Amino acid sequence: MEDDVDRLIAAWQRERPDMDVAPMHVLSRISRLALHLDRARKEAFAGHGLEPSEFDVLSALRRSGEPYQLSPGQLVQETLVTSGTMTNRVDRLVTKGLVERLPDPADRRGVQVRLTPSGRAAVDGALDALISRERDLLAGLEPASADGLAAALRTLSQPFDHQGARARPTVGA
C-alpha cells in the first residue's frame, strides 16, 4: 500500500539518487501524523472551550491529584514554558473560572493555582474527547502493532527526554 510519503521519497530518489533518504520513511510519517494529531487535539479541546495550551495547564493540575493545585513554578516545570507564559495562561484560566489563585500557606509571597470544579469538568471532558480521537487515529493498527510502535517510539524519543526540560517539546495529556 503506497502513501504520500512513498510518493515524496520516490520523487527525491529520482531527483537525488546520490542521497540516502531512508530516514524519511519514518520521520516524514511521524511529522505528518503529528499534524493530524495536532488537528484532532485542537478539535477535542475546542469542544470543551479550551485551547491546547490551556489543556496543558489544566491537565498538569488534574494529574497532580487532590487538591489539584500546584505553584506557578511547578506548572512551569510540568508544561515546559516560561514563567511569563504561565502567568498569561493562568490569567486566562482564572478569567474563565477554570482555576483559582490561592495564597501559599508555606510562603506568604507565593500563590498556588487550584483547579476549580468547572476546570475539572472541562479537563476531564477534553481528555475523554482526546482519547476517543486518538483511538480513531490508531484504529488501523492491531493492539500488538500499536504496542510495538509505542516501544519503538519510546526508544527513539528517550535520548531527547534526557537532554533536559528546555530541549523537550510540550505535549500536554
C-alpha positions as CSV (number, residue, x, y, z in Angstrom):
1,M,0.0,0.0,0.0
2,E,1.5,3.3,-1.1
3,D,1.1,6.6,0.8
4,D,2.0,10.2,0.3
5,V,5.4,9.7,1.9
6,D,6.2,6.9,-0.5
7,R,5.5,9.3,-3.4
8,L,7.7,12.0,-1.9
9,I,10.5,9.6,-1.3
10,A,10.3,8.3,-4.9
11,A,10.5,11.9,-6.2
12,W,13.5,12.6,-4.0
13,Q,15.2,9.4,-5.1
14,R,14.6,10.3,-8.7
15,E,15.9,13.9,-8.3
16,R,18.7,13.0,-5.8
17,P,19.8,9.4,-6.5
18,D,23.1,10.2,-4.7
19,M,21.2,10.7,-1.3
20,D,20.1,8.0,1.1
21,V,16.6,9.2,2.1
22,A,15.9,6.2,4.3
23,P,15.2,8.4,7.4
24,M,12.3,10.0,5.6
25,H,10.4,6.7,5.7
26,V,10.0,7.0,9.4
27,L,10.4,10.7,10.3
28,S,8.2,12.1,7.5
29,R,5.4,9.9,8.6
30,I,5.9,10.9,12.2
31,S,5.8,14.6,11.1
32,R,2.6,14.1,9.1
33,L,0.9,12.1,11.9
34,A,1.9,14.9,14.3
35,L,-0.1,17.3,12.1
36,H,-3.1,15.0,12.2
37,L,-2.8,14.6,15.9
38,D,-2.5,18.3,16.4
39,R,-5.7,18.9,14.5
40,A,-7.5,16.1,16.5
41,R,-6.3,17.6,19.8
42,K,-7.5,21.1,18.8
43,E,-10.9,19.8,17.9
44,A,-11.2,17.7,21.1
45,F,-10.2,20.7,23.2
46,A,-12.3,23.2,21.3
47,G,-15.4,21.1,22.0
48,H,-14.8,21.9,25.7
49,G,-13.9,25.6,25.2
50,L,-10.2,25.0,25.6
51,E,-7.0,25.8,23.7
52,P,-4.2,23.2,23.7
53,S,-2.1,25.5,26.0
54,E,-5.0,25.7,28.5
55,F,-5.4,22.0,28.4
56,D,-1.7,21.6,29.3
57,V,-2.1,23.7,32.4
58,L,-5.4,22.1,33.5
59,S,-4.1,18.5,32.8
60,A,-1.0,19.2,34.9
61,L,-3.2,20.3,37.8
62,R,-5.6,17.3,37.3
63,R,-2.7,14.8,37.2
64,S,-1.3,16.3,40.5
65,G,-4.1,14.7,42.5
66,E,-6.2,16.1,45.3
67,P,-6.5,19.1,45.9
68,Y,-5.4,19.6,42.2
69,Q,-3.2,22.5,42.9
70,L,0.4,23.5,42.1
71,S,2.6,26.5,42.4
72,P,3.3,28.5,39.3
73,G,6.8,27.3,39.4
74,Q,5.6,23.6,39.4
75,L,3.3,24.4,36.5
76,V,6.3,25.9,34.6
77,Q,8.2,22.6,35.2
78,E,5.2,20.5,34.1
79,T,4.5,22.4,30.9
80,L,8.0,23.5,29.9
81,V,7.1,27.1,29.3
82,T,8.5,30.4,30.7
83,S,7.1,31.9,33.9
84,G,5.7,34.9,31.8
85,T,3.9,32.5,29.5
86,M,2.5,30.6,32.5
87,T,1.3,33.9,34.1
88,N,-0.7,34.7,31.0
89,R,-2.2,31.2,30.8
90,V,-3.2,31.2,34.4
91,D,-4.7,34.7,34.0
92,R,-6.9,33.4,31.1
93,L,-7.9,30.3,33.0
94,V,-8.8,32.4,36.1
95,T,-11.0,34.7,33.9
96,K,-12.7,31.6,32.5
97,G,-13.3,30.3,36.1
98,L,-11.3,27.1,35.4
99,V,-8.6,27.8,38.0
100,E,-8.2,30.0,41.1
101,R,-5.2,31.6,42.7
102,L,-4.8,30.9,46.4
103,P,-2.3,32.2,48.9
104,D,0.5,29.7,49.5
105,P,0.3,28.7,53.2
106,A,4.0,27.8,53.2
107,D,5.2,31.1,51.6
108,R,3.5,34.5,52.3
109,R,4.7,35.9,49.0
110,G,3.7,32.8,47.0
111,V,0.5,31.5,45.4
112,Q,-1.0,28.2,44.5
113,V,-3.1,27.6,41.4
114,R,-6.0,25.3,42.0
115,L,-8.4,23.6,39.6
116,T,-12.0,24.6,40.1
117,P,-14.9,22.2,39.7
118,S,-15.6,23.8,36.3
119,G,-11.9,23.3,35.4
120,R,-12.0,19.7,36.4
121,A,-15.1,19.1,34.3
122,A,-13.5,20.8,31.3
123,V,-10.2,18.9,31.5
124,D,-12.0,15.6,32.1
125,G,-14.3,16.1,29.2
126,A,-11.5,17.3,26.9
127,L,-9.4,14.2,27.9
128,D,-12.3,11.9,27.1
129,A,-12.7,13.5,23.7
130,L,-9.0,13.4,23.1
131,I,-8.7,9.7,23.9
132,S,-11.6,9.0,21.6
133,R,-10.0,10.8,18.7
134,E,-6.6,9.2,19.4
135,R,-8.3,5.7,19.4
136,D,-9.8,6.6,16.0
137,L,-6.3,7.6,14.7
138,L,-4.9,4.2,15.8
139,A,-7.9,2.2,14.6
140,G,-5.9,0.7,11.7
141,L,-3.4,-0.9,14.0
142,E,-3.7,-4.2,15.8
143,P,-3.1,-3.9,19.5
144,A,0.2,-5.8,19.2
145,S,1.3,-3.4,16.4
146,A,0.4,-0.4,18.5
147,D,2.4,-1.8,21.4
148,G,5.4,-2.4,19.1
149,L,5.1,1.1,17.6
150,A,4.9,2.6,21.1
151,A,8.1,0.7,22.1
152,A,9.9,1.8,19.0
153,L,8.9,5.5,19.5
154,R,9.9,5.3,23.2
155,T,13.3,4.2,22.1
156,L,13.5,6.9,19.5
157,S,12.4,9.7,21.9
158,Q,14.4,8.6,25.0
159,P,17.6,10.5,24.2
160,F,15.6,13.7,23.9
161,D,13.9,13.1,27.3
162,H,17.4,13.0,28.9
163,Q,18.6,16.3,27.3
164,G,16.8,18.4,29.8
165,A,13.5,20.2,30.1
166,R,14.2,23.0,27.6
167,A,15.0,20.5,24.8
168,R,11.7,18.7,25.1
169,P,8.5,19.9,23.4
170,T,5.3,20.4,25.3
171,V,2.7,17.7,24.8
172,G,0.0,18.0,27.2
173,A,-2.2,15.0,28.1
